Amino acid sequence: MSLPQPKPPSAPAAVKTNSPATVLFASLIGTTIEFFDFYIYATAAVLVFPKLFFPAGDAAAATLQSLATFAIAFFARPVGSAVFGHFGDRVGRKATLVAALLTMGLSTVAIGLLPTYAAIGTTAPLLLALCRFGQGLGLGGEWGGAVLLATENAPPGKRAWYGMFPQLGAPIGFFLSGGIFLLLTQTLSDAEFFSFGWRIPFLASALLVLVGLYVRLRITETPAFQQVLDKNERVKIPVVAVFRDHGRALVLGTLIAMATFVLFYLMTVFALSWGTTALGFSRKDFLILQLFSVLFFGLTIPLAAVLADRHGRRQTLIAVSAAIALFGLVLAPMFGSGSAWEVTLFMSLGLGLMGMTYGPLGTMLSELFPAEVRYTGASLTFNLAGILGASLAPYIATWLATNHGLQYVGYYLTAAALLSLAALVATGKPKEHDWG
């Protein structure tokens, strides 16, 4: 009698992987939405909130108070980095990215529904500050996850190229936010704009969030995080591990990103405020000028990524930081001239340099940390740099320009660039952590 033959082993189930197109689109669409939401607040903080959410009287004081609420989000972002980074390094990149997008989106829509100071008095700016905190919380978790989604799926030799796709969300989001405010300016009267028109961009972001959620829910975990799961290498409290084991990388990474933040918010929030007041540009004319200049921001991001993959992220950022330091010295004569063509050239150069530093930055910060704490570590460095370099940049620049002249705003930018340059030199060649 023959014995029963054992069944042949079943073939292992195919592991679903993310296609390059899905990865890059999911990382791009999320940051585009996040930065669109963030920038419509920045624009409104200059054009709308000083008039509608703060007591009438001293216009300069109202603008400074509005810029102070703008700064709140940057203090919320490290909190978001710690909270979302914890789950991103413990539960996974995908679920955390979805939660971060929802937090940002709901906070933005809520701003569009807020009553003004005329309706509820001092409660209005308090609610505005609360919603702004929610925006910062969501963005604190979004950026790191989007960069890791791209870089942890990248093939060797194309890490910076993949990592620049979420960075492209910044100029695209800025272009969309500036474009919608320009459209509203052209189609509505001032009375209509301040009555209801300013709310439209905040409410419209809900549609973008739905698109982002649809794409994000279709992705799978990155290979690097899957390896962490397979090897059971997850750390218990990632934020503690970052401060305990990777403190030097955290400090240097924060300083590396500082010049990027100072440059961008001088070119956007401060420039819009100063250009439409001290320089006498109309809101419409300066928004058109900014939208033209931001094209150079978008075009130089992929250029910087190509250079970074060819020559190294650190070397590329060293060269660009030196150029930003020199650019700060020409800020006053070019921007302060009031000449439309000189201001346009100045804005185009500044935002072009912004793209050159921003393109490789996400990859540079990510490779400072191993996979088990990479979400938390990269997010914290980026968002702590936001506190140092961006949260108070419009406020500091406005104060310096008002009290000491535009040349001191340029010195401020040069000093930030030299700090970033020193940190890049001190970092040395990054370790080649396992990317999965």
Secondary structure, 3 states (H helix, E strand, C coil): CCCCCCCCCCCCCCCCCCCHHHHHHHHHHHHHHHHHHHHHHHHHHHHCHHHHCCCCCCHHHHHHHHHHHHHHHHHHHHHHHHHHHHHHHHCCHHHHHHHHHHHHHHHHHHHCCCCCHHHHCCHHHHHHHHHHHHHHHHHHHHHHHHHHHHHCCCCCCCHHHHHHHHHHHHHHHHHHHHHHHHHHHHHCCHHHHHHHHCHHHHHHHHHHHHHHHHHHCCCCCCHHHHHHHHCCCCCCCHHHHHHHHCHHHHHHHHHHHHHHHHHHHHHHHHHHHHHCCCCCCCHHHHHHHHHHHHHHHHHHHHHHHHHHHHHCHHHHHHHHHHHHHHHHCCHHHHHCCCCHHHHHHHHHHHHHHHHHHHHHHHHHHHCCCCHHHHHHHHHHHHHHHHHHHHHCHHHHHHHHHHHCCHHHHHHHHHHHHHHHHHHHHHHCCCCCCCCC
